[in-house]
């Protein structure tokens, strides 16, 4: 039976307007969690909330923020704590890439945009929620990385690869430094996922290729697994790939 809403745990999910972030927010809501949904576009966040059962929508908090805005990120974290008084899980699912992504064509401005969304903003948000988790003596942080955060790929592009390798290091750093405070972190490394970020690829994958990819809900299940395990267990990494090439 899901926990009662007044005492239900709280998940803070970025990129909640689409893709893995949306699927993760809905997965936690289905388990009776209260969920703060962070994204750049309010309309998409509202669409995510409309997809949730009507009985749980009042437990969902939409927050509009760009991960390139450090002050906005801190304000969003404060808003979650004001509303819910706790953050039990932080899921960094927002992701960004650009079409002109190879070393030969990557511009400084595009590089900065990708790093802000995929790494710098994540670090700012992690630092914003850690004090509350330390006070509680518990908390789980799940970062949605990529296969490109384990092995460089020309398909992913230079900035994306660098950002996801950085996310791998950040996850390891959280475990190394925060374990004594009861805080654990997991990095999920998905292969290709059929999500809107595919629109940023220089060459669009055909429908038959998309049909073989992971779905956002598959990755959301990985997140739920890492968070729902007893606090004594830390899943530090999950590598999940499509079953068919």
Secondary structure, 3 states (H helix, E strand, C coil): CCCCHHHCCEEEEECCCCHHHHHHHHHHHHCCCEEEEEECCHHHHHHHHHHCCHHHHHHEEEEECCCCCHHHHHHHHHHHHHHHCCCCEEEECCCCCCCCCCCCCCCHHHHHHHHHHHHHHHHHHHHHHHHHHHHHCCEEEEEECCHHHCCCCCCCCHHHHHHHHHHHHHHHHHHHHHHHHCEEEEEEEECCECCHHHHHCCCCCCHHHHHHCECHHHHHHHHHHHHHCCCCCCCCEEEECCCCC
